Every structure is written in structure tokens, then in C-alpha cells.
Amino acid sequence: MLFVFSILLLFIQANCLSYKPRIYNRIPEFYVQDRIINFIQRNRINNCYEHLENDHLLLLKCYKFNKLFDVEINIKPAYKKNNYVSIYI
């Protein structure tokens, strides 16, 4: 019984983490580059190797405090999810 309860609790916890609400703040036009640079500097990402996977994906391997970190800069379109049910006969 304890095993079933712990598995159920694990599924509930995993579901809560993946669908947490997020608030996106507007960045003024022409200030996106500054925000990205500030984020990189704040996280002290400065010793990196790059791999340009394609025109929309930049992969970085960076050393920080003698540890290796993966950094991805990915540009992908956001698709609007259809919230209706289709029924075919």
C-alpha cells in the first residue's frame, strides 16, 4: 500500500512541476540583446565552446567553477494549441 501511495505521489509531483504557471514580462524593443548579455554575465558564462547545430540552435559547453555546463540558445516558433475536440463520422 505504501508503494502504491509513493508512486501516486510521484506522479502528482511530476505533473505539478511540468505545468507550473509562468508570467512573461515584456522586454522593450531593441533591448533583448542587453537582457541576454546581462543574463549570461550574471551566471558567469564566459569560458565556452560553441557548436552551431543549425540556423536556429546554438549549443555551448561552458566551464564554470571547474564544472561543465550545457547551454542552449534555441529559436523555435510557438504554436497555438487548439482547445477543441474534433469528431469525425
N, C-alpha and C positions, 0 to 999 in steps of 0.2 A: 504494500500500500504506500509506503514511504517512497519507493522507487517511482511509482506512477505519479505521485504528487510532485516529486522533484522534476520529472520530465515535463509535466504540465507547467510548472513554474518557469522552467527554462524556455518553453515556447512563448509564454506570456511575456517574459522579459525581453526576448529577442524581437518580438513584434513591437513592443513599446519603443525600443531603441531605433528601429529602422524607419518608423513613421512619426518621428517627433516633429512638431511644428517648427517652422523656421520663418523668421522675418527678414526680408531682404530690404536693405536701405539703399536709396538712390544715390549713386555717385554722379556728381555733376559731369556734364560732357567735357571731354578733354582732360579729366583728372584721373582716369582709370589707370594710366601708366604710373602716376605718382602713388596710387594706392597699392599697386602690385609691388613697386620698388620698396615702399615702406614695409609691406608685409615680409618681403624677403630679407630686408635688413633687420627687422625686429626679431626674426627667427634665426638670424646669423647664418644664413645660407650663402656661403661665399667661396667654398672650395669644391667645385663641381666638375663633373664630366658630362657632356651632353650627347644625346642621340636624337636626331630629328626623324621620328618614325614615319611621318607623312606631313602634309602641309598644315594639319590641324592638331598634331600631337608632338609635344616636346618632352622627352624623358631625360631626367637628370639623376645622376648618382652623386651625392654630396656627403662630404665628411664634416661632422660637427661633433666636437668633444670626443674625438677618436672613435666615433661610431659612424657607420654608413647608413645614409637615409635615401629613400627613393622619393623623388619629387616629380609630379606630372603636371604639365600645363596642357589641358585638353580643351579644344574648342569644338562643341557639338551643338546642333540645333535642338531646341526644346520643342517637343511635340505636344500638342494639346491632346489630352486623353478624352476620348468620347465616353460620356457617362450615361449612355442609354443602352438598352437591350434590344437587339435585333432578333426578330423571329421570322424564320422562313418556312413556308408551307410547300 
